Amino acid sequence: QVQLVESGGGLVQPGGSLRLSCAASGFTFIRYAMNWYRQAPGKERELVASITSIGGTTTYADSVKGRFTISRDNAKNTVYLQMNNLAPEDTAVYYCNAIWRSATHWGQGTQVTVSS
């Protein structure tokens, strides 16, 4: 059974940090590129950060460059998103996504709220 389980979301003040985790199971994690998406109320889902399968090459949306860092631990089948200097516009549900060829899997999402 394929599962992607996100954790680490919550309420944080502007300027604060959070670290999201996504634990994968039920598929060959190391084959898959991993992505973090987010969706704010009334907005489309947007790609925030990506990391390739083995090489670990990363890419980021312009809105989070320099503040967010995506990483993966293939031994633990887990991908992370370190989010620093958070701003209210980062408030959204964050989703973990795995993709390899035509196969794609999604997590259930974790809420991140940035507010004072």
URRALIN-V122219 format. One record per pair of residues at least 24 apart in sequence whose C-alpha atoms are under 10 Angstrom apart, sorted by the first residue. I is the first residue (numbers start at 0). J is the second residue. D is the distance in whole Angstrom. If there is no record, write none. Layout:
# URRALIN-V122219
I_J_D ; I_J_D
This chain:
# URRALIN-V122219
0_24_7 ; 0_25_5 ; 0_26_8 ; 1_25_4 ; 1_26_6 ; 1_27_10 ; 1_104_8 ; 1_105_9 ; 1_106_10 ; 2_26_8 ; 2_104_8 ; 2_105_8 ; 2_106_7 ; 2_107_9 ; 3_76_10 ; 3_77_9 ; 3_78_10 ; 3_94_9 ; 3_95_7 ; 3_96_8 ; 3_97_8 ; 3_104_7 ; 3_105_6 ; 3_106_5 ; 3_107_7 ; 3_108_9 ; 4_77_9 ; 4_94_9 ; 4_95_8 ; 4_105_9 ; 4_106_6 ; 4_107_7 ; 4_108_8 ; 4_109_9 ; 5_77_10 ; 5_78_9 ; 5_79_9 ; 5_93_8 ; 5_94_7 ; 5_95_7 ; 5_105_10 ; 5_106_6 ; 5_107_7 ; 5_108_6 ; 5_109_6 ; 5_110_10 ; 6_79_10 ; 6_93_10 ; 6_94_10 ; 6_95_10 ; 6_107_10 ; 6_108_8 ; 6_109_6 ; 6_110_9 ; 7_79_10 ; 7_80_9 ; 7_81_10 ; 7_109_7 ; 7_110_9 ; 7_111_9 ; 8_91_10 ; 8_92_9 ; 8_93_8 ; 8_108_9 ; 8_109_5 ; 8_110_5 ; 8_111_5 ; 8_112_8 ; 9_90_10 ; 9_109_8 ; 9_110_6 ; 9_111_5 ; 9_112_6 ; 9_113_8 ; 10_90_9 ; 10_110_8 ; 10_111_6 ; 10_112_5 ; 10_113_6 ; 10_114_7 ; 10_115_9 ; 11_85_8 ; 11_86_9 ; 11_87_9 ; 11_90_10 ; 11_111_8 ; 11_112_6 ; 11_113_5 ; 11_114_6 ; 11_115_8 ; 12_84_9 ; 12_85_8 ; 12_86_8 ; 12_87_8 ; 12_112_8 ; 12_113_5 ; 12_114_5 ; 12_115_5 ; 13_83_10 ; 13_84_7 ; 13_85_5 ; 13_86_5 ; 13_87_6 ; 13_88_10 ; 13_89_9 ; 13_112_9 ; 13_113_6 ; 13_114_6 ; 13_115_6 ; 14_82_10 ; 14_83_7 ; 14_84_4 ; 14_85_5 ; 14_86_6 ; 14_87_9 ; 14_113_9 ; 14_114_10 ; 14_115_10 ; 15_82_8 ; 15_83_6 ; 15_84_5 ; 15_85_5 ; 15_86_8 ; 15_113_8 ; 15_114_10 ; 16_66_9 ; 16_67_9 ; 16_81_8 ; 16_82_5 ; 16_83_4 ; 16_84_6 ; 16_85_6 ; 16_86_10 ; 16_113_10 ; 17_67_10 ; 17_80_8 ; 17_81_6 ; 17_82_5 ; 17_83_7 ; 17_84_9 ; 17_85_8 ; 17_111_9 ; 18_67_9 ; 18_68_9 ; 18_69_10 ; 18_79_7 ; 18_80_6 ; 18_81_4 ; 18_82_6 ; 18_83_9 ; 19_69_9 ; 19_78_8 ; 19_79_5 ; 19_80_5 ; 19_81_6 ; 19_82_8 ; 19_93_9 ; 19_94_10 ; 19_95_9 ; 19_109_8 ; 19_111_9 ; 20_69_10 ; 20_70_10 ; 20_71_9 ; 20_77_7 ; 20_78_6 ; 20_79_5 ; 20_80_7 ; 20_81_9 ; 20_95_9 ; 20_109_10 ; 21_71_9 ; 21_76_8 ; 21_77_5 ; 21_78_5 ; 21_79_6 ; 21_80_9 ; 21_94_9 ; 21_95_6 ; 21_96_9 ; 21_106_8 ; 21_108_9 ; 21_109_10 ; 22_72_10 ; 22_75_8 ; 22_76_6 ; 22_77_5 ; 22_78_7 ; 22_79_9 ; 22_95_9 ; 22_106_9 ; 23_73_10 ; 23_75_9 ; 23_76_5 ; 23_77_6 ; 23_78_8 ; 23_95_9 ; 23_96_10 ; 23_97_9 ; 23_104_10 ; 23_105_10 ; 23_106_9 ; 24_75_10 ; 24_76_7 ; 24_77_9 ; 26_76_10 ; 26_97_10 ; 26_104_10 ; 27_73_10 ; 27_76_9 ; 27_99_10 ; 28_52_8 ; 28_53_10 ; 28_72_10 ; 28_73_7 ; 28_74_9 ; 28_75_9 ; 28_76_6 ; 28_77_8 ; 28_78_10 ; 28_97_8 ; 28_98_10 ; 28_99_9 ; 29_53_7 ; 29_71_10 ; 29_72_9 ; 29_73_6 ; 29_74_9 ; 29_76_8 ; 29_77_10 ; 29_99_10 ; 30_73_10 ; 30_97_9 ; 30_98_9 ; 30_99_7 ; 30_100_9 ; 31_96_9 ; 31_97_6 ; 31_98_5 ; 31_99_5 ; 31_100_9 ; 31_102_9 ; 31_103_9 ; 31_104_10 ; 32_56_10 ; 32_57_10 ; 32_71_10 ; 32_96_8 ; 32_97_6 ; 32_98_5 ; 32_99_6 ; 32_100_10 ; 32_103_10 ; 33_57_10 ; 33_69_9 ; 33_70_9 ; 33_71_8 ; 33_77_10 ; 33_78_7 ; 33_79_10 ; 33_95_7 ; 33_96_6 ; 33_97_5 ; 33_98_6 ; 33_99_9 ; 33_103_10 ; 33_104_10 ; 34_58_9 ; 34_59_10 ; 34_69_8 ; 34_78_9 ; 34_79_10 ; 34_80_9 ; 34_94_8 ; 34_95_6 ; 34_96_5 ; 34_97_6 ; 34_98_8 ; 34_105_10 ; 35_59_10 ; 35_69_8 ; 35_78_9 ; 35_79_9 ; 35_80_8 ; 35_93_7 ; 35_94_6 ; 35_95_5 ; 35_96_6 ; 35_97_9 ; 35_105_10 ; 35_106_10 ; 35_108_10 ; 36_60_10 ; 36_91_9 ; 36_92_8 ; 36_93_6 ; 36_94_5 ; 36_95_6 ; 36_96_7 ; 36_105_10 ; 36_108_9 ; 37_89_9 ; 37_90_9 ; 37_91_6 ; 37_92_5 ; 37_93_4 ; 37_94_6 ; 37_95_9 ; 37_108_8 ; 37_109_9 ; 37_110_9 ; 37_111_9 ; 38_89_9 ; 38_90_8 ; 38_91_5 ; 38_92_5 ; 38_93_7 ; 38_94_8 ; 38_108_9 ; 38_110_10 ; 39_88_9 ; 39_89_8 ; 39_90_6 ; 39_91_4 ; 39_92_6 ; 39_93_9 ; 39_110_10 ; 39_111_10 ; 39_112_10 ; 40_90_9 ; 40_91_7 ; 40_92_9 ; 42_91_9 ; 44_91_9 ; 44_92_9 ; 44_93_9 ; 44_94_9 ; 45_93_10 ; 45_94_10 ; 46_93_10 ; 46_94_9 ; 46_96_10 ; 47_80_10 ; 47_93_9 ; 47_94_10 ; 48_80_8 ; 48_95_10 ; 49_80_10 ; 49_95_10 ; 49_96_9 ; 49_97_10 ; 50_78_9 ; 50_97_10 ; 51_98_10 ; 51_99_10 ; 52_97_10 ; 52_98_9 ; 52_99_9 ; 62_88_10 ; 62_89_9 ; 63_89_9 ; 85_111_10 ; 85_112_9 ; 85_113_7 ; 85_114_9 ; 86_112_9 ; 86_113_6 ; 86_114_8 ; 87_111_10 ; 87_112_7 ; 87_113_5 ; 87_114_6 ; 87_115_9 ; 88_112_9 ; 88_113_8 ; 88_114_10 ; 89_113_7 ; 89_114_10 ; 90_114_8
